[in-house]
């Protein structure tokens, strides 16, 4: 066993392992350990920043300090991290006599399973790991699979209430255990253990995370209004009729969305001319009404597509370790494109530009972006950059980069791609993540609120849900009519307000194998609801300058627009347990109603004075309050003295 210091980095070698401890940002310490006994400089989405650091040897350990962070690496391999002199992470041995610090098992070649275990802290709370409808706000006690599936986006980053962030820089499938008996990160297939520990409060950590993984773009102005979507508009005339009616009713509409099966074949990337005879004319009319057009695109492709043979012969499709390369079955077996291949990105973008963008489409919706595969065996995927279980979590980033690079080359800066999945760094490609195909229930709404707050801590500030949920909503029932109002209230106070869903009932007007859901426009839920929802759209319109300013800050500083209470009040212990309310920007506290029949909400107000928006009454902070909220009311407070109160 031996240590040496080089360029203020700690290097350590023992039988079967090489370790490097280095600074990758001010107050950010990177730990790398390779069971192949060679450290690989493979940053992937990580962008190390210059930082002052000092490293030295003592009698029994090596020490590295940068900013407020300190790491001590001992001769048995254990590492201990300190922030401001206090222990925050203490690596845990798995066997007696302090042995088995880090565990590996070879999978062949330089690929290994690996796990790192830390001692638990019963007073620690965790937030992040992307979005998943766990129903949990504080993730302490949770075990989270690190894999992407529909309605689950795995982002291996957590913020700890002890004042640090932990970034697991391994884009493999695996597991994160935030248990009461240990904290453990596991990889199914990696070349080395690689993680970053960064010290600071929530705002500091969000800024450091942005520096290390990329800053979000500034959200285009047009994206901050109301979006109309449904499953699914079948014809060009349907889209225009809906847009014209919104115009006639005087309801501002920012974006209208055309969902899937508008194409000739999966993988053709173009409108079916039988039902969309003049896409350019359609887009032009929408633009005249001040409405942007978004169109759905899937990564799936079948052998009937005009692009299939070319993409297959040029290795642009995901291959498999065993069996056919058809990894998804949806109205026939489907292969999926491999955007980790640069040639794939260039080829697909050329098609998207010719058939959509050049015809007036403003932005794209990337569904199935995990990618969705059945069964969910990532180890069966062969991507251009490696096997799926090693690098599969990167898939949605390369998918989004396809559009980002193409738009940039076309001279476009208003880049936004709606995606069902993302990974660390996706924000720099203009990704707006939505939470996938979720049920239309109050329980689902409640889970989404907590899920969105965890997503906010992962460095990706553009996030939204299907207002009303995606499936199981019957627009004729009192249950759904209540749900749509409460969900819409929540949607107004989300980064993007987007109405979408597959509503019960059929409105089939064309001879095609994919059915169409019921109506999903504001007037589809009854006269009373039309009035309520219209008023909420008008409120969102008045909020747009406020949202625009906070989107600018999200880009510059990494501060999410929608964020947990502890983000703004890190010294208030109560705020670490308030997952049913949140801050929307610096000045608005929103507490959504998420239970059926609920007409009051218990709300915690931190220190200061707060103004209830519906009555303008002033409340003193540091207390819990019970606030009434009839179906046409919501619970929101504004900090005393903030000008935004004037829009309510």
Protein Blocks (a to p, Z undefined) as FASTA:
>chain_A
ZZddeehiacdddehiacddddfbehiacddddfklpacddeklaccddddddddddfkb
ccddehjbccdddfkopacddeehiafbdcddfbehhiaeaiaddebijbdcdddddddd
fkbcceejhiadehpablghiacdddddehiacddbdddfkopacddfbfbdcddddbfk
bccdddfbdfbdcddddeddfklmmmmmmmmnopaddddfklmmccddddddfbfklmmm
mmmmmmmnopacfbdcddehkbfbehklpacfklmmblmlmmmmmmmnopacdddddfbd
cfkbmklmmmmmnopaccdfedcfbfbdeeiaaddddfkbmklmmmmmmmmmmmmmmnop
abdcdehklbccdddbfklpccfkbcfklmmmmmmmmmmmmmmmmmmmnopabbcdddfb
dcehklmnopacdebjadddfklmmmmmmmmmmmmmnopabdcddehijghpafkbmklm
mmmmmmmmmmmmgfbdcdddddeddddfbdcfbdcdddfbfklnojklmmmmmmmmmmmm
mmmmmmmmmmmmmmmnopafbdcfklmmmmlmklmmmmkbccehjkbccdddfbehiabd
cddddedddddfklopacdehiacdddddfkbccddddehiaklmmZZ
